[in-house]
Amino acid sequence: MARDPASDAAAPAVLALHRFGLGPRPGSIAAIAADPRGALLAELERPGIGRVDDRGLLTSAASSRAALEARAERRAQNIVAERARKALEQQAKAMDGAPSDAAKPEIAPEMAARAAPGVTPERQMFLKELSTRLDAAFDAEIGFAERLVWFWSNHFCVSRSIVPNMAGAYEREAIRPNVLGRFADMLLAVESHPAMLVYLDNATSMGPNSTAGINRTRGLNENLARECLELHTLGVRTVYSQEDIIRFAKVLTGWSVIPVATDPEHGGEFVFVRRFHEPGPQEVIGNVYADTGVEQGRSVLADLARHPATATHVATKLARHFIADEPPPALVERLATTFRDTDGNLKQVARALIVSDEAWAAPRNKLKKPGEWIVAMMRAAAQRIEPERFQIDQAVLGEPMWVPPAPQGFPDDEATWIDGMGRRLDVANNFAERAAERVDPSEIVDTALGPLASAETRSAVARAESRAQALALAFMSPEFQRR
């Protein structure tokens, strides 16, 4: 049978949407078919791309303060309830009969509402942050910038289990404003963000010879320094030593967070505490940094951002995320060279990824991570998922929202996720059952895969016993699972 020239022409557009974006939406293949690379590059130039409408969302510091107030109210409500219980018991003993409701003290309605299970202010803040993130992913024309946000948020990850009221706001405050800016700016924003300082235990780290360290005999914590060198910049086992980690940790002493419990106006914000800071110059990776207080740490971070090892580390991770578990060496070197030559200009690095032939020529073997796959289903079916449902599915698939297993973030290789394909089938079936009445499976194949859909996939969808089964088969097809 003769090949369809129109279909062949659309193949690069489908590849672009799956490999670099968040998956096709109805009409999006045709919209970029004339120039897929140009469409991706144009997305990078849109004003405000990568940012979200954060109206109605609290800052990370304000979220922390609101959560503290909510917890305090719940404790007070529990104390009131316990007092009521004891009063009823005493009344019953005195009357030698059943307790009366007259002994129950009044509880403010708003306090009772805040204490209601499942609707805590902390939970509401989390779901609002997640809803904003999902809206950005669903509404994106291609989703390249959103993918970059997700990549960097995982590269510089924090965990909601440690900073429960900061994770979403941290992504908005430290990652999104810098996602197409300079790596040095993102690095500083990340390492000085209260969420990172708490997550990696730097907020309470004290230099052994600092005023506080001597007076309180508190110790030095190396976590932030180690992860900054190993994970965020240079890469594991590169140009630094254990002594460099220790000295860098001393440089970072004093980078702390204003206590939420004692400051209702500024609690949760960054603060440099001079009495925590280790005095004196420090040598880190061959450079000596004078004791200039908080500027000492900023100087080290600026040099780490420009180090050649950082360029290689970042380039490798980017190529692995978008292209292949074992990325083409020529592509990695091109990205690293661009990083070095542009002083870490992340927009130029992203452009280099798009214009590189290796990024397009690689086989579609890269398995999508769970969150990317779920969002691709949403976009293909033009059906939004409620944040509560989405976070349940994410957890089932092993990628709970903003809860990475370690400071390394969620892994980005097939070996980590391939064993979860059975659970993906459960999620696909559940989604398909909810969407079947509103979505035509045959249209989904053309919307989501177009010319990439194999004859086997089209046949399986066409022969399915129900619309729901047909949808699930389309979403579970190898062409939809990979990019």
Buried (B, 14 or more C-beta within 10 A) or exposed (E): EEEEEEEEEBBBBBBBBBBBBBBBBBEBBEBBBEEBBEBBBBBBEEEEBBBBEBEEBBBBBBBBBBBBBBBEBBEBBEEBBEEBEEBBEEBBEEEEEEBEEEBBEEBEEEEEEBBEEEEBBBBBBBBBBBBBBBBBBBEBBBBBBBBBBBBBBBBBBBBBEBBBBBBBBBBBBBBBBBBBBBBBBBBBBBBBBBBBBBBBEBBBBBBEBBBBBEEEEBEBBBBBBBBBBBBBBBBEEBBBEEEBBBBBBBBBBBBBBBEBEEBEEEBBBBBBBEBBBBEEEBEBBEEEBEBEEBEBBBBBBBBBBBBEBBBBBBBBBBBBBBBBBEBBEEBBBBBBBBBBEBEBBBBBBBBBBBBBEBBBEBEBEBBBBBBBBBBBBBBBBBBBBEBEBBBBBBEBBBBBBBBBBEBBBBBBBBEBBEEBEEBBBBBBBBBBBBBBEEBBBEEBBBBBBBBBBEEEBBEBBEEBEEBBBBBBBBBBBEBBBBB
